[in-house]
């Protein structure tokens, strides 16, 4: 609910929005690492939403839950995530294609690499965890990017692809619900209303990507094994929505695919 309330502030107050998103994302990654058998969680059982006995920052023993792990963040943006991962003890590296985006917040960080998610400038089998959060909808070939994420993740490591579905309520991003009228029309309506184009330009930096195609890729890839697929911002009892064709495209606003690299 805090993230939902901060969503309208993405453009006007990015610090408020992205700082909260960073904390939520790192907590999610730590939970998934443990649930996949990488930490204290039971092997093979993927959980999400608040590590048991933790506050989302460090484990009960005072040690970060990602201590010593190398995390690659594909599309890490202007650096809001760096401190959140450092608090969990991770070695954090981000890849971002847009220099302007990397410097947008004026945050000084090391370990940020300029490059495309569809051709990661990272060595094969070199990271423990690879994540892209709200990135797949911004690249023209999201599953090429997902395969690259599997390539750079060591065998047994965890790959997390979390993205916004086009037909969900947030598919249009700052264009609001007008995206249901079509991406081109939504862009024109935004320009008339605000006097400038949206940050996420339909057909260039914002694309239609659905739930079914993500599940199809995750189940068919030979690079990793699918561990879990669930709606990121839904309670556990609503995870069944992912299994219902049609409904999932609208009701699952953000799909999380969790895989173990081979």
Helices and strands as residue ranges (DSSP letters): H 2-6, G 7-9, H 14-35, E 70-74, H 82-87, E 91-96, H 99-102, E 112-114, G 117-119, E 127-133, G 136-138, H 142-152, E 153-164, G 173-181, H 183-194, H 211-220, E 224-231, G 236-243, H 247-251, E 254-261
